[in-house]
Amino acid sequence: MRFGVLTGGGDCPGLNAAVRAVVRRAARFGHESVGFLDGWKGVRDGLSRPLAASDVEGILGRGGTILGSSRTNPFGREEDALKVLATLEREKIDALIAIGGDDTLSAARALHERGGKVVGVPKTMDNDVRGTDWTFGFYSASAVAVDALERLRDTASSHHRAVVLEVMGRHAGWVALVTGLAGGADATLLPEEPFDEAALLARVRAAVAARGHALVVASEGIDLGERGESAQRDEFGHELLRMRGVGAEIARRIEAKTGVEARSAQIGHIQRGGPPEVFDRILATRLGAAAVDLVLHGRFGEVAVVHGEEVVGLPLSEALAGPKVVPASWLDLLHTFDA
């Protein structure tokens, strides 16, 4: 067989490990692999490179992706969809493995509905793909965010300030949740809960009175109620959240309404870069290899997911049935420590 593989959407630690796993697993059974460049754009435009075992040597611990990525929507226009199908036929691709989050996998589902033989691998640092316990990239990104919060604690303590750390998270606040819990934040703001400004200000005042400083973690996707959306959107229609400046706005309100000097930090894409942590290396390796196994068993239109200790196949339609948000049990645990 001739496998195609792509990495789409935002980059995150573990992508190279997943690509390596696909290539090595396919080669083990005598199959060849082709990498499409820059996500679905490469499939649409016919941009590819051969991938032998030697091509993925030494990339297990590298951040980013050797294939490149983009937020291209190949099924937004019918003419682009036809180009995708033509590329796969011209390249003699027997099965395509799409590594990405909701948008990349939604394109995979569209391809499957058109008769394309495709299998998905879920990745996102937001950990919001439904049907899988964890997505690779999340653990590494959260570790970076916790490290940033620890550093901000030092400067907040030294200057008796309130500091707001803005982390990634559009509809799901998993990164903020873990950062707040592991870093001991005084308040953690997630998209899953309505923004309660009075409660936030009370926590900041209490923390400053007790220790002389306060730490707040906020997901970039929270709704502050008074700010509109930015005009800029990607090809899948998503607002570019970095333009909203949620962290800066929260810091402004804290200082204006409590009198406590406040600062904000938006670590943004720093969360995406760097080598993957051990957990993400192993998870990406397992999911990439499992995707090849799904193809070899003829289970197209599925995505490899982790359930407990097992990696299984799940229909793309189920994995894309809305984002996986932080449940009440996790929120209850969080508020044990920021109340």
C-alpha positions in Angstrom: 0.0 0.0 0.0 0.9 3.6 -0.4 0.1 5.7 2.7 -0.3 9.5 2.7 0.1 11.5 5.9 -0.4 15.2 6.7 -0.3 17.4 9.8 -2.9 20.2 9.8 -4.0 23.1 12.0 -1.9 24.6 14.8 1.4 22.9 15.5 2.1 21.2 18.8 4.7 19.0 20.4 4.4 15.4 19.3 3.5 15.9 15.6 6.9 14.6 14.5 6.6 11.6 16.8 3.2 10.7 15.2 4.6 11.1 11.6 7.5 8.9 12.6 5.2 6.3 14.0 3.1 6.2 10.8 6.1 5.8 8.5 7.8 3.2 10.7 4.6 1.2 11.3 3.8 1.2 7.6 7.4 0.2 6.6 7.3 -2.7 9.1 4.6 -4.3 7.0 6.2 -3.5 3.6 4.3 -0.3 2.8 5.5 3.1 1.6 4.6 6.6 2.8 4.3 10.0 1.3 4.1 13.2 3.3 1.8 16.0 2.2 3.2 19.5 2.9 1.5 22.2 4.9 -1.6 20.2 5.9 -4.6 20.0 3.6 -3.0 22.7 1.4 -0.4 20.1 0.3 -3.2 17.6 -0.7 -5.1 20.3 -2.5 -2.1 21.7 -4.4 -0.2 18.4 -4.9 2.8 19.3 -2.7 4.4 16.1 -1.2 7.6 14.4 -0.4 8.5 10.7 0.0 9.0 9.5 3.6 11.2 6.5 4.2 12.4 5.3 7.6 15.6 7.3 7.1 13.6 10.5 6.6 12.1 10.3 10.1 15.3 9.4 11.9 16.0 11.7 14.8 12.6 13.6 14.8 11.0 11.8 17.8 11.9 14.6 20.2 11.6 17.6 17.9 8.9 20.1 18.2 6.8 21.4 15.3 6.4 19.2 12.2 8.8 18.3 9.4 5.8 18.4 7.0 4.7 21.9 7.8 1.1 22.8 8.7 -1.7 25.3 7.8 -5.3 26.0 8.6 -6.4 25.3 5.0 -10.0 24.2 4.5 -9.9 22.0 1.4 -13.6 21.5 1.3 -14.7 25.1 1.6 -15.1 25.2 -2.2 -16.1 22.5 -4.6 -13.1 23.2 -6.9 -10.7 22.6 -4.0 -12.4 19.4 -3.1 -12.0 18.1 -6.6 -8.3 19.0 -6.5 -7.9 17.0 -3.3 -9.5 13.9 -4.9 -7.3 14.4 -8.1 -4.1 14.6 -6.0 -4.9 11.4 -4.1 -5.6 9.6 -7.4 -2.5 11.0 -9.1 -0.2 10.1 -6.2 -1.8 6.6 -6.1 -2.6 7.0 -2.3 -4.3 4.0 -1.0 -5.0 5.5 2.4 -4.6 9.0 3.9 -3.8 9.6 7.6 -4.8 13.1 8.7 -3.2 14.2 12.0 -4.9 17.2 13.5 -7.7 18.7 15.7 -11.4 19.3 15.0 -10.9 21.3 11.8 -8.4 18.8 10.2 -10.5 15.9 11.2 -13.7 17.6 9.9 -12.0 17.8 6.5 -11.1 14.1 6.9 -14.7 13.3 7.5 -15.7 15.3 4.4 -13.2 13.3 2.4 -14.6 10.0 3.8 -18.1 11.1 2.8 -16.9 11.5 -0.7 -15.5 8.0 -0.8 -11.9 8.8 0.3 -10.0 6.2 2.3 -8.9 8.2 5.4 -8.1 7.7 9.0 -7.6 10.4 11.7 -5.1 10.9 14.5 -6.3 13.5 17.1 -3.9 16.2 18.2 -4.4 19.4 19.9 -2.8 21.2 22.8 -6.4 22.2 23.8 -7.3 18.5 24.6 -10.8 19.2 23.3 -11.3 16.4 20.8 -14.3 14.3 21.9 -14.0 10.6 22.3 -10.3 10.5 23.4 -9.1 10.7 27.0 -6.1 12.8 25.9 -4.6 14.4 22.8 -0.9 14.7 22.4 0.5 18.3 22.7 -1.7 19.0 25.7 0.6 17.7 28.3 3.7 19.5 26.9 1.8 22.8 26.4 0.4 22.7 29.9 3.9 22.1 31.3 5.1 25.3 29.6 2.1 27.2 31.0 2.8 26.0 34.5 6.4 27.0 34.2 5.3 30.5 33.1 3.0 30.8 36.0 5.7 29.8 38.4 8.0 32.5 37.0 5.2 35.1 37.2 4.7 34.2 40.8 8.2 35.4 41.5 7.7 38.8 39.9 4.2 39.2 41.4 5.5 38.5 44.8 8.4 40.9 44.4 6.3 43.8 43.3 3.1 43.0 45.2 1.1 42.8 42.0 -1.8 40.8 40.6 -0.7 39.0 37.4 -3.0 37.5 34.8 -1.6 34.7 32.6 -3.6 34.2 29.4 -3.4 30.7 28.0 -4.8 29.0 24.9 -8.3 27.5 24.9 -11.2 28.5 22.6 -14.2 26.5 23.7 -12.5 24.2 26.3 -10.4 25.4 29.2 -8.3 22.3 29.8 -5.0 24.1 29.6 -6.2 26.8 32.0 -7.6 24.2 34.3 -4.3 22.2 34.6 -2.2 25.4 34.8 -4.4 26.8 37.6 -4.4 23.5 39.5 -0.7 22.6 39.1 0.5 26.2 39.5 -1.7 27.1 42.5 -3.5 30.1 40.9 -5.8 32.2 43.0 -8.4 32.3 40.3 -8.8 30.3 37.1 -11.2 31.4 34.4 -12.5 28.9 31.8 -15.0 29.2 28.9 -17.1 26.5 30.5 -18.3 28.9 33.2 -19.8 32.4 33.1 -17.4 35.2 33.9 -18.1 36.4 37.4 -16.2 39.6 37.8 -17.3 40.2 41.4 -16.0 36.8 42.5 -12.7 37.3 40.7 -12.1 40.7 42.3 -12.9 39.2 45.7 -10.4 36.4 45.2 -7.7 38.9 44.1 -8.3 41.1 47.2 -8.2 38.1 49.5 -5.0 36.8 47.9 -3.3 40.2 48.1 -4.4 40.6 51.7 -3.0 37.2 52.6 0.3 37.1 50.6 0.7 40.5 49.0 0.1 39.2 45.4 -2.4 37.3 43.3 -2.2 35.0 40.3 -5.0 34.6 37.8 -5.1 32.1 34.9 -7.5 32.8 32.0 -8.4 30.9 28.8 -8.2 33.1 25.8 -11.8 32.1 24.8 -13.7 33.3 27.9 -16.5 35.8 27.4 -16.0 38.9 29.4 -19.5 40.2 28.4 -18.5 43.7 27.3 -16.0 43.1 24.5 -16.9 42.3 20.9 -15.3 39.8 18.6 -12.3 40.6 16.4 -13.0 40.9 12.7 -10.3 38.4 11.7 -11.1 34.8 11.1 -9.4 31.7 9.7 -10.6 29.5 6.8 -12.8 27.5 9.1 -14.6 30.6 10.4 -12.9 30.8 13.8 -12.2 34.1 15.4 -8.5 34.8 15.9 -8.5 35.0 19.7 -5.1 36.5 20.1 -6.6 39.8 18.9 -9.1 40.0 21.8 -6.5 40.6 24.5 -8.5 38.9 27.3 -5.6 38.8 29.8 -4.9 42.5 29.3 -8.5 43.5 29.8 -8.8 41.4 33.0 -5.7 43.0 34.4 -7.1 46.5 33.5 -10.3 45.7 35.4 -8.5 44.3 38.4 -6.3 47.4 38.8 -9.2 49.8 38.1 -11.6 48.2 40.6 -9.2 47.0 43.4 -6.4 49.5 43.3 -3.9 46.6 43.1 -1.2 47.1 40.5 -1.9 44.5 37.8 0.0 43.1 34.8 -0.8 40.5 32.2 1.2 38.0 30.2 0.1 36.2 27.0 2.4 33.3 26.3 0.6 32.4 23.1 2.5 30.3 20.7 5.3 29.6 23.2 3.0 26.9 24.4 3.1 25.2 21.0 6.9 25.0 20.6 9.7 23.0 22.0 10.3 19.3 22.4 7.4 17.1 23.5 7.3 15.7 27.0 7.7 12.0 27.5 3.9 11.4 27.8 3.3 13.1 24.5 6.0 11.3 22.7 4.5 7.9 23.8 0.9 9.0 23.1 1.7 10.3 19.6 3.7 7.2 18.8 0.8 4.9 19.9 -1.8 6.9 18.0 0.3 7.1 14.8 0.9 3.4 14.8 -2.7 2.6 15.6 -3.9 4.7 12.6 -1.8 2.5 10.3 -3.4 -0.6 12.0 -6.9 0.8 11.4 -6.1 1.2 7.7 -4.7 -2.3 7.5 -7.9 -3.6 8.9 -10.0 -1.6 6.5 -11.5 0.7 9.1 -11.7 3.9 7.2 -13.5 6.9 8.4 -12.3 6.3 12.0 -9.9 8.1 14.3 -7.4 6.4 16.7 -8.2 7.4 20.2 -7.1 6.5 23.7 -9.6 5.0 26.2 -8.0 4.2 29.5 -5.0 2.0 28.7 -6.2 1.0 25.2 -6.0 2.7 21.8 -9.1 2.0 19.8 -10.9 3.3 16.6 -13.8 5.7 16.8 -16.0 6.9 13.9 -15.0 10.4 12.9 -18.6 11.5 13.3 -18.5 10.7 17.0 -15.1 12.3 17.5 -16.5 15.5 15.9 -19.8 15.7 17.9 -18.8 19.0 19.5 -15.8 19.9 21.6 -14.8 17.9 24.8 -15.2 20.5 27.5 -14.2 20.5 31.2 -16.8 18.5 33.1 -18.4 19.5 36.5 -16.2 17.1 38.4 -13.0 18.9 37.3 -14.6 22.3 38.0 -15.5 21.2 41.5 -11.9 20.1 42.2 -10.6 23.4 40.8 -12.9 25.5 43.0 -11.7 23.6 46.1 -8.5 25.6 45.7 -9.5 29.0 44.3 -12.5 29.5 46.6 
